[in-house]
Amino acid sequence: MTNEEFQKLVIEKLTSIDQEISNVKKSLVKLENEQGLKVSALFDAREVQFDTNERIFNTLNRIESKVDRMSFKSFNSYSKEQTDNKQV
């Protein structure tokens, strides 16, 4: 193998390696963009779920308050009936 042939072979290999590196960089940029979109979507979904959970907790608290008031009214009504029955 002559010196020129060796240099030509080295140049071809370096060109090939340079092209592969370029392809890898393009793939990496594409992958980073896709992952960024996915992470953003997950964050948005988390925010929506947080808001939904907050509404559910607020609704549950209102229902609990209503049940407590109804229970208290029912107990007072029952107590009054018992008192009225004792007087009769």
Biopython code that builds the backbone (N, CA, C, O; Angstrom):
import numpy as np
from Bio.PDB.StructureBuilder import StructureBuilder

atoms = [
    (1, "MET", "N", (0.855, -1.167, 0.000)),
    (1, "MET", "CA", (0.000, 0.000, 0.000)),
    (1, "MET", "C", (0.904, 1.234, 0.000)),
    (1, "MET", "O", (1.813, 1.374, 0.818)),
    (2, "THR", "N", (0.623, 2.091, -0.923)),
    (2, "THR", "CA", (1.432, 3.297, -1.029)),
    (2, "THR", "C", (0.929, 4.348, -0.046)),
    (2, "THR", "O", (-0.147, 4.223, 0.540)),
    (3, "ASN", "N", (1.719, 5.356, 0.107)),
    (3, "ASN", "CA", (1.379, 6.442, 1.026)),
    (3, "ASN", "C", (0.099, 7.146, 0.574)),
    (3, "ASN", "O", (-0.739, 7.495, 1.405)),
    (4, "GLU", "N", (-0.058, 7.356, -0.721)),
    (4, "GLU", "CA", (-1.249, 8.011, -1.250)),
    (4, "GLU", "C", (-2.493, 7.171, -1.020)),
    (4, "GLU", "O", (-3.547, 7.693, -0.658)),
    (5, "GLU", "N", (-2.366, 5.868, -1.230)),
    (5, "GLU", "CA", (-3.501, 4.967, -1.010)),
    (5, "GLU", "C", (-3.899, 4.975, 0.461)),
    (5, "GLU", "O", (-5.083, 4.980, 0.799)),
    (6, "PHE", "N", (-2.898, 4.976, 1.322)),
    (6, "PHE", "CA", (-3.170, 5.010, 2.767)),
    (6, "PHE", "C", (-3.894, 6.309, 3.143)),
    (6, "PHE", "O", (-4.866, 6.293, 3.897)),
    (7, "GLN", "N", (-3.407, 7.421, 2.611)),
    (7, "GLN", "CA", (-4.030, 8.714, 2.906)),
    (7, "GLN", "C", (-5.470, 8.750, 2.388)),
    (7, "GLN", "O", (-6.369, 9.253, 3.062)),
    (8, "LYS", "N", (-5.676, 8.215, 1.196)),
    (8, "LYS", "CA", (-7.028, 8.178, 0.623)),
    (8, "LYS", "C", (-7.950, 7.336, 1.498)),
    (8, "LYS", "O", (-9.088, 7.730, 1.752)),
    (9, "LEU", "N", (-7.475, 6.183, 1.961)),
    (9, "LEU", "CA", (-8.261, 5.299, 2.830)),
    (9, "LEU", "C", (-8.599, 5.991, 4.149)),
    (9, "LEU", "O", (-9.729, 5.901, 4.629)),
    (10, "VAL", "N", (-7.624, 6.676, 4.729)),
    (10, "VAL", "CA", (-7.845, 7.386, 5.985)),
    (10, "VAL", "C", (-8.869, 8.500, 5.788)),
    (10, "VAL", "O", (-9.745, 8.690, 6.631)),
    (11, "ILE", "N", (-8.769, 9.225, 4.704)),
    (11, "ILE", "CA", (-9.709, 10.308, 4.410)),
    (11, "ILE", "C", (-11.124, 9.758, 4.229)),
    (11, "ILE", "O", (-12.090, 10.341, 4.721)),
    (12, "GLU", "N", (-11.241, 8.637, 3.522)),
    (12, "GLU", "CA", (-12.558, 8.009, 3.328)),
    (12, "GLU", "C", (-13.164, 7.599, 4.670)),
    (12, "GLU", "O", (-14.346, 7.832, 4.923)),
    (13, "LYS", "N", (-12.346, 6.988, 5.524)),
    (13, "LYS", "CA", (-12.831, 6.556, 6.840)),
    (13, "LYS", "C", (-13.238, 7.757, 7.689)),
    (13, "LYS", "O", (-14.279, 7.739, 8.347)),
    (14, "LEU", "N", (-12.405, 8.806, 7.670)),
    (14, "LEU", "CA", (-12.731, 10.001, 8.446)),
    (14, "LEU", "C", (-14.017, 10.656, 7.944)),
    (14, "LEU", "O", (-14.825, 11.142, 8.736)),
    (15, "THR", "N", (-14.201, 10.664, 6.624)),
    (15, "THR", "CA", (-15.428, 11.215, 6.042)),
    (15, "THR", "C", (-16.633, 10.385, 6.480)),
    (15, "THR", "O", (-17.684, 10.926, 6.820)),
    (16, "SER", "N", (-16.466, 9.088, 6.464)),
    (16, "SER", "CA", (-17.537, 8.188, 6.888)),
    (16, "SER", "C", (-17.871, 8.401, 8.366)),
    (16, "SER", "O", (-19.042, 8.463, 8.742)),
    (17, "ILE", "N", (-16.854, 8.510, 9.183)),
    (17, "ILE", "CA", (-17.048, 8.743, 10.614)),
    (17, "ILE", "C", (-17.727, 10.091, 10.840)),
    (17, "ILE", "O", (-18.610, 10.208, 11.690)),
    (18, "ASP", "N", (-17.317, 11.108, 10.082)),
    (18, "ASP", "CA", (-17.918, 12.441, 10.196)),
    (18, "ASP", "C", (-19.405, 12.390, 9.845)),
    (18, "ASP", "O", (-20.217, 13.030, 10.513)),
    (19, "GLN", "N", (-19.769, 11.638, 8.808)),
    (19, "GLN", "CA", (-21.170, 11.500, 8.415)),
    (19, "GLN", "C", (-21.974, 10.780, 9.501)),
    (19, "GLN", "O", (-23.104, 11.164, 9.804)),
    (20, "GLU", "N", (-21.392, 9.752, 10.072)),
    (20, "GLU", "CA", (-22.066, 9.019, 11.145)),
    (20, "GLU", "C", (-22.281, 9.905, 12.363)),
    (20, "GLU", "O", (-23.339, 9.864, 12.990)),
    (21, "ILE", "N", (-21.271, 10.706, 12.697)),
    (21, "ILE", "CA", (-21.403, 11.633, 13.831)),
    (21, "ILE", "C", (-22.512, 12.640, 13.543)),
    (21, "ILE", "O", (-23.296, 12.971, 14.433)),
    (22, "SER", "N", (-22.579, 13.121, 12.324)),
    (22, "SER", "CA", (-23.622, 14.065, 11.928)),
    (22, "SER", "C", (-25.004, 13.421, 12.071)),
    (22, "SER", "O", (-25.939, 14.051, 12.566)),
    (23, "ASN", "N", (-25.127, 12.175, 11.639)),
    (23, "ASN", "CA", (-26.403, 11.451, 11.774)),
    (23, "ASN", "C", (-26.776, 11.252, 13.241)),
    (23, "ASN", "O", (-27.940, 11.399, 13.615)),
    (24, "VAL", "N", (-25.801, 10.924, 14.058)),
    (24, "VAL", "CA", (-26.050, 10.734, 15.492)),
    (24, "VAL", "C", (-26.508, 12.049, 16.126)),
    (24, "VAL", "O", (-27.424, 12.054, 16.949)),
    (25, "LYS", "N", (-25.882, 13.153, 15.751)),
    (25, "LYS", "CA", (-26.271, 14.461, 16.285)),
    (25, "LYS", "C", (-27.710, 14.790, 15.905)),
    (25, "LYS", "O", (-28.482, 15.268, 16.736)),
    (26, "LYS", "N", (-28.070, 14.532, 14.644)),
    (26, "LYS", "CA", (-29.445, 14.784, 14.192)),
    (26, "LYS", "C", (-30.432, 13.924, 14.988)),
    (26, "LYS", "O", (-31.479, 14.405, 15.420)),
    (27, "SER", "N", (-30.087, 12.663, 15.172)),
    (27, "SER", "CA", (-30.957, 11.768, 15.929)),
    (27, "SER", "C", (-31.086, 12.223, 17.375)),
    (27, "SER", "O", (-32.165, 12.154, 17.963)),
    (28, "LEU", "N", (-29.992, 12.681, 17.938)),
    (28, "LEU", "CA", (-29.999, 13.152, 19.326)),
    (28, "LEU", "C", (-30.881, 14.383, 19.479)),
    (28, "LEU", "O", (-31.645, 14.484, 20.439)),
    (29, "VAL", "N", (-30.782, 15.313, 18.547)),
    (29, "VAL", "CA", (-31.619, 16.515, 18.596)),
    (29, "VAL", "C", (-33.087, 16.134, 18.486)),
    (29, "VAL", "O", (-33.921, 16.664, 19.220)),
    (30, "LYS", "N", (-33.410, 15.227, 17.581)),
    (30, "LYS", "CA", (-34.789, 14.769, 17.416)),
    (30, "LYS", "C", (-35.290, 14.102, 18.696)),
    (30, "LYS", "O", (-36.405, 14.365, 19.144)),
    (31, "LEU", "N", (-34.468, 13.247, 19.274)),
    (31, "LEU", "CA", (-34.831, 12.561, 20.513)),
    (31, "LEU", "C", (-35.047, 13.547, 21.656)),
    (31, "LEU", "O", (-35.999, 13.412, 22.424)),
    (32, "GLU", "N", (-34.169, 14.529, 21.769)),
    (32, "GLU", "CA", (-34.312, 15.541, 22.820)),
    (32, "GLU", "C", (-35.610, 16.324, 22.658)),
    (32, "GLU", "O", (-36.297, 16.599, 23.641)),
    (33, "ASN", "N", (-35.947, 16.684, 21.422)),
    (33, "ASN", "CA", (-37.187, 17.414, 21.169)),
    (33, "ASN", "C", (-38.411, 16.575, 21.524)),
    (33, "ASN", "O", (-39.345, 17.065, 22.158)),
    (34, "GLU", "N", (-38.401, 15.315, 21.115)),
    (34, "GLU", "CA", (-39.526, 14.420, 21.417)),
    (34, "GLU", "C", (-39.681, 14.237, 22.925)),
    (34, "GLU", "O", (-40.793, 14.278, 23.451)),
    (35, "GLN", "N", (-38.571, 14.037, 23.609)),
    (35, "GLN", "CA", (-38.634, 13.849, 25.056)),
    (35, "GLN", "C", (-39.118, 15.114, 25.751)),
    (35, "GLN", "O", (-39.870, 15.048, 26.723)),
    (36, "GLY", "N", (-38.683, 16.263, 25.250)),
    (36, "GLY", "CA", (-39.139, 17.529, 25.824)),
    (36, "GLY", "C", (-40.637, 17.676, 25.707)),
    (36, "GLY", "O", (-41.294, 18.128, 26.644)),
    (37, "LEU", "N", (-41.191, 17.295, 24.553)),
    (37, "LEU", "CA", (-42.637, 17.372, 24.362)),
    (37, "LEU", "C", (-43.370, 16.405, 25.297)),
    (37, "LEU", "O", (-44.422, 16.734, 25.845)),
    (38, "LYS", "N", (-42.809, 15.226, 25.466)),
    (38, "LYS", "CA", (-43.440, 14.236, 26.335)),
    (38, "LYS", "C", (-43.414, 14.682, 27.795)),
    (38, "LYS", "O", (-44.403, 14.525, 28.511)),
    (39, "VAL", "N", (-42.300, 15.232, 28.229)),
    (39, "VAL", "CA", (-42.201, 15.721, 29.611)),
    (39, "VAL", "C", (-43.177, 16.872, 29.817)),
    (39, "VAL", "O", (-43.822, 16.962, 30.861)),
    (40, "SER", "N", (-43.284, 17.737, 28.842)),
    (40, "SER", "CA", (-44.222, 18.859, 28.927)),
    (40, "SER", "C", (-45.656, 18.345, 29.018)),
    (40, "SER", "O", (-46.449, 18.855, 29.810)),
    (41, "ALA", "N", (-45.989, 17.348, 28.219)),
    (41, "ALA", "CA", (-47.331, 16.765, 28.254)),
    (41, "ALA", "C", (-47.608, 16.123, 29.606)),
    (41, "ALA", "O", (-48.710, 16.252, 30.139)),
    (42, "LEU", "N", (-46.630, 15.440, 30.160)),
    (42, "LEU", "CA", (-46.810, 14.831, 31.482)),
    (42, "LEU", "C", (-47.024, 15.896, 32.555)),
    (42, "LEU", "O", (-47.857, 15.727, 33.445)),
    (43, "PHE", "N", (-46.283, 16.975, 32.471)),
    (43, "PHE", "CA", (-46.447, 18.061, 33.433)),
    (43, "PHE", "C", (-47.843, 18.666, 33.319)),
    (43, "PHE", "O", (-48.490, 18.932, 34.331)),
    (44, "ASP", "N", (-48.308, 18.884, 32.086)),
    (44, "ASP", "CA", (-49.656, 19.426, 31.885)),
    (44, "ASP", "C", (-50.712, 18.480, 32.438)),
    (44, "ASP", "O", (-51.669, 18.914, 33.079)),
    (45, "ALA", "N", (-50.537, 17.193, 32.190)),
    (45, "ALA", "CA", (-51.490, 16.203, 32.698)),
    (45, "ALA", "C", (-51.488, 16.196, 34.229)),
    (45, "ALA", "O", (-52.535, 16.039, 34.858)),
    (46, "ARG", "N", (-50.321, 16.363, 34.812)),
    (46, "ARG", "CA", (-50.225, 16.408, 36.275)),
    (46, "ARG", "C", (-50.977, 17.613, 36.820)),
    (46, "ARG", "O", (-51.664, 17.506, 37.835)),
    (47, "GLU", "N", (-50.855, 18.749, 36.163)),
    (47, "GLU", "CA", (-51.560, 19.952, 36.597)),
    (47, "GLU", "C", (-53.072, 19.762, 36.495)),
    (47, "GLU", "O", (-53.811, 20.158, 37.396)),
    (48, "VAL", "N", (-53.527, 19.160, 35.407)),
    (48, "VAL", "CA", (-54.963, 18.900, 35.240)),
    (48, "VAL", "C", (-55.446, 17.954, 36.330)),
    (48, "VAL", "O", (-56.512, 18.169, 36.908)),
    (49, "GLN", "N", (-54.674, 16.909, 36.618)),
    (49, "GLN", "CA", (-55.064, 15.959, 37.659)),
    (49, "GLN", "C", (-55.096, 16.634, 39.022)),
    (49, "GLN", "O", (-55.976, 16.353, 39.835)),
    (50, "PHE", "N", (-54.145, 17.517, 39.275)),
    (50, "PHE", "CA", (-54.116, 18.250, 40.538)),
    (50, "PHE", "C", (-55.385, 19.090, 40.690)),
    (50, "PHE", "O", (-55.998, 19.101, 41.757)),
    (51, "ASP", "N", (-55.776, 19.788, 39.632)),
    (51, "ASP", "CA", (-56.994, 20.600, 39.672)),
    (51, "ASP", "C", (-58.228, 19.735, 39.897)),
    (51, "ASP", "O", (-59.119, 20.098, 40.665)),
    (52, "THR", "N", (-58.274, 18.591, 39.224)),
    (52, "THR", "CA", (-59.402, 17.672, 39.390)),
    (52, "THR", "C", (-59.470, 17.165, 40.828)),
    (52, "THR", "O", (-60.547, 17.130, 41.425)),
    (53, "ASN", "N", (-58.343, 16.778, 41.378)),
    (53, "ASN", "CA", (-58.310, 16.301, 42.764)),
    (53, "ASN", "C", (-58.767, 17.390, 43.725)),
    (53, "ASN", "O", (-59.486, 17.113, 44.686)),
    (54, "GLU", "N", (-58.354, 18.620, 43.469)),
    (54, "GLU", "CA", (-58.738, 19.739, 44.329)),
    (54, "GLU", "C", (-60.255, 19.931, 44.313)),
    (54, "GLU", "O", (-60.868, 20.154, 45.357)),
    (55, "ARG", "N", (-60.857, 19.843, 43.123)),
    (55, "ARG", "CA", (-62.319, 19.969, 43.032)),
    (55, "ARG", "C", (-63.013, 18.834, 43.773)),
    (55, "ARG", "O", (-64.016, 19.051, 44.454)),
    (56, "ILE", "N", (-62.481, 17.633, 43.641)),
    (56, "ILE", "CA", (-63.077, 16.479, 44.328)),
    (56, "ILE", "C", (-62.980, 16.659, 45.840)),
    (56, "ILE", "O", (-63.950, 16.392, 46.549)),
    (57, "PHE", "N", (-61.838, 17.104, 46.345)),
    (57, "PHE", "CA", (-61.684, 17.322, 47.787)),
    (57, "PHE", "C", (-62.642, 18.390, 48.283)),
    (57, "PHE", "O", (-63.234, 18.245, 49.353)),
    (58, "ASN", "N", (-62.800, 19.463, 47.516)),
    (58, "ASN", "CA", (-63.723, 20.517, 47.923)),
    (58, "ASN", "C", (-65.163, 20.007, 47.960)),
    (58, "ASN", "O", (-65.914, 20.313, 48.886)),
    (59, "THR", "N", (-65.538, 19.233, 46.953)),
    (59, "THR", "CA", (-66.878, 18.652, 46.918)),
    (59, "THR", "C", (-67.081, 17.704, 48.090)),
    (59, "THR", "O", (-68.130, 17.728, 48.734)),
    (60, "LEU", "N", (-66.108, 16.889, 48.365)),
    (60, "LEU", "CA", (-66.188, 15.954, 49.489)),
    (60, "LEU", "C", (-66.342, 16.703, 50.811)),
    (60, "LEU", "O", (-67.126, 16.294, 51.667)),
    (61, "ASN", "N", (-65.609, 17.784, 50.980)),
    (61, "ASN", "CA", (-65.736, 18.572, 52.212)),
    (61, "ASN", "C", (-67.140, 19.152, 52.350)),
    (61, "ASN", "O", (-67.698, 19.161, 53.447)),
    (62, "ARG", "N", (-67.722, 19.642, 51.241)),
    (62, "ARG", "CA", (-69.090, 20.166, 51.299)),
    (62, "ARG", "C", (-70.075, 19.066, 51.659)),
    (62, "ARG", "O", (-70.983, 19.285, 52.461)),
    (63, "ILE", "N", (-69.907, 17.887, 51.077)),
    (63, "ILE", "CA", (-70.806, 16.765, 51.374)),
    (63, "ILE", "C", (-70.678, 16.354, 52.834)),
    (63, "ILE", "O", (-71.682, 16.093, 53.497)),
    (64, "GLU", "N", (-69.455, 16.297, 53.336)),
    (64, "GLU", "CA", (-69.243, 15.944, 54.744)),
    (64, "GLU", "C", (-69.929, 16.950, 55.668)),
    (64, "GLU", "O", (-70.531, 16.575, 56.674)),
    (65, "SER", "N", (-69.832, 18.226, 55.315)),
    (65, "SER", "CA", (-70.482, 19.260, 56.131)),
    (65, "SER", "C", (-71.992, 19.079, 56.128)),
    (65, "SER", "O", (-72.640, 19.205, 57.168)),
    (66, "LYS", "N", (-72.552, 18.785, 54.960)),
    (66, "LYS", "CA", (-73.999, 18.566, 54.869)),
    (66, "LYS", "C", (-74.428, 17.349, 55.678)),
    (66, "LYS", "O", (-75.443, 17.391, 56.375)),
    (67, "VAL", "N", (-73.667, 16.274, 55.589)),
    (67, "VAL", "CA", (-73.991, 15.061, 56.353)),
    (67, "VAL", "C", (-73.918, 15.352, 57.848)),
    (67, "VAL", "O", (-74.771, 14.895, 58.608)),
    (68, "ASP", "N", (-72.919, 16.101, 58.274)),
    (68, "ASP", "CA", (-72.805, 16.458, 59.689)),
    (68, "ASP", "C", (-74.000, 17.279, 60.144)),
    (68, "ASP", "O", (-74.551, 17.030, 61.217)),
    (69, "ARG", "N", (-74.410, 18.262, 59.337)),
    (69, "ARG", "CA", (-75.571, 19.082, 59.701)),
    (69, "ARG", "C", (-76.835, 18.245, 59.758)),
    (69, "ARG", "O", (-77.644, 18.391, 60.674)),
    (70, "MET", "N", (-77.004, 17.363, 58.770)),
    (70, "MET", "CA", (-78.192, 16.503, 58.758)),
    (70, "MET", "C", (-78.194, 15.562, 59.949)),
    (70, "MET", "O", (-79.239, 15.324, 60.554)),
    (71, "SER", "N", (-77.052, 15.038, 60.280)),
    (71, "SER", "CA", (-76.943, 14.137, 61.431)),
    (71, "SER", "C", (-77.282, 14.873, 62.709)),
    (71, "SER", "O", (-77.980, 14.341, 63.572)),
    (72, "PHE", "N", (-76.786, 16.102, 62.835)),
    (72, "PHE", "CA", (-77.067, 16.901, 64.018)),
    (72, "PHE", "C", (-78.562, 17.216, 64.108)),
    (72, "PHE", "O", (-79.147, 17.105, 65.185)),
    (73, "LYS", "N", (-79.189, 17.608, 62.989)),
    (73, "LYS", "CA", (-80.622, 17.890, 62.973)),
    (73, "LYS", "C", (-81.424, 16.649, 63.318)),
    (73, "LYS", "O", (-82.394, 16.715, 64.073)),
    (74, "SER", "N", (-81.019, 15.530, 62.768)),
    (74, "SER", "CA", (-81.713, 14.274, 63.034)),
    (74, "SER", "C", (-81.609, 13.914, 64.514)),
    (74, "SER", "O", (-82.591, 13.487, 65.122)),
    (75, "PHE", "N", (-80.426, 14.086, 65.088)),
    (75, "PHE", "CA", (-80.239, 13.783, 66.500)),
    (75, "PHE", "C", (-81.096, 14.711, 67.361)),
    (75, "PHE", "O", (-81.724, 14.265, 68.321)),
    (76, "ASN", "N", (-81.120, 16.001, 67.019)),
    (76, "ASN", "CA", (-81.936, 16.952, 67.780)),
    (76, "ASN", "C", (-83.410, 16.613, 67.676)),
    (76, "ASN", "O", (-84.139, 16.709, 68.663)),
    (77, "SER", "N", (-83.856, 16.221, 66.500)),
    (77, "SER", "CA", (-85.254, 15.842, 66.306)),
    (77, "SER", "C", (-85.581, 14.601, 67.129)),
    (77, "SER", "O", (-86.635, 14.532, 67.761)),
    (78, "TYR", "N", (-84.687, 13.632, 67.120)),
    (78, "TYR", "CA", (-84.887, 12.408, 67.892)),
    (78, "TYR", "C", (-84.925, 12.722, 69.387)),
    (78, "TYR", "O", (-85.766, 12.194, 70.115)),
    (79, "SER", "N", (-84.025, 13.571, 69.836)),
    (79, "SER", "CA", (-83.974, 13.943, 71.254)),
    (79, "SER", "C", (-85.254, 14.649, 71.664)),
    (79, "SER", "O", (-85.773, 14.412, 72.755)),
    (80, "LYS", "N", (-85.760, 15.505, 70.808)),
    (80, "LYS", "CA", (-86.997, 16.215, 71.114)),
    (80, "LYS", "C", (-88.160, 15.234, 71.215)),
    (80, "LYS", "O", (-89.003, 15.358, 72.104)),
    (81, "GLU", "N", (-88.208, 14.263, 70.309)),
    (81, "GLU", "CA", (-89.260, 13.252, 70.349)),
    (81, "GLU", "C", (-89.204, 12.463, 71.655)),
    (81, "GLU", "O", (-90.234, 12.196, 72.275)),
    (82, "GLN", "N", (-88.011, 12.098, 72.060)),
    (82, "GLN", "CA", (-87.856, 11.333, 73.296)),
    (82, "GLN", "C", (-88.310, 12.160, 74.493)),
    (82, "GLN", "O", (-88.951, 11.637, 75.405)),
    (83, "THR", "N", (-87.986, 13.423, 74.491)),
    (83, "THR", "CA", (-88.380, 14.302, 75.573)),
    (83, "THR", "C", (-89.896, 14.467, 75.594)),
    (83, "THR", "O", (-90.515, 14.432, 76.657)),
    (84, "ASP", "N", (-90.486, 14.646, 74.426)),
    (84, "ASP", "CA", (-91.944, 14.795, 74.320)),
    (84, "ASP", "C", (-92.647, 13.522, 74.755)),
    (84, "ASP", "O", (-93.693, 13.597, 75.400)),
    (85, "ASN", "N", (-92.102, 12.343, 74.421)),
    (85, "ASN", "CA", (-92.722, 11.074, 74.804)),
    (85, "ASN", "C", (-92.655, 10.859, 76.322)),
    (85, "ASN", "O", (-93.561, 10.252, 76.894)),
    (86, "LYS", "N", (-91.630, 11.333, 76.962)),
    (86, "LYS", "CA", (-91.497, 11.175, 78.405)),
    (86, "LYS", "C", (-92.517, 12.045, 79.127)),
    (86, "LYS", "O", (-93.009, 11.680, 80.195)),
    (87, "GLN", "N", (-92.829, 13.184, 78.548)),
    (87, "GLN", "CA", (-93.759, 14.094, 79.171)),
    (87, "GLN", "C", (-95.199, 13.579, 79.061)),
    (87, "GLN", "O", (-96.051, 13.946, 79.871)),
    (88, "VAL", "N", (-95.468, 12.751, 78.084)),
    (88, "VAL", "CA", (-96.835, 12.268, 77.874)),
    (88, "VAL", "C", (-97.135, 11.115, 78.756)),
    (88, "VAL", "O", (-98.242, 10.578, 78.715)),
]
sb = StructureBuilder()
sb.init_structure("model")
sb.init_model(0)
sb.init_chain("A")
sb.init_seg("    ")
for serial, (resi, resn, name, xyz) in enumerate(atoms, 1):
    if name == "N":
        sb.init_residue(resn, " ", resi, " ")
    sb.init_atom(name, np.array(xyz, "f"), 0.0, 1.0, " ", f" {name:<3s}", serial, name[0])
structure = sb.get_structure()
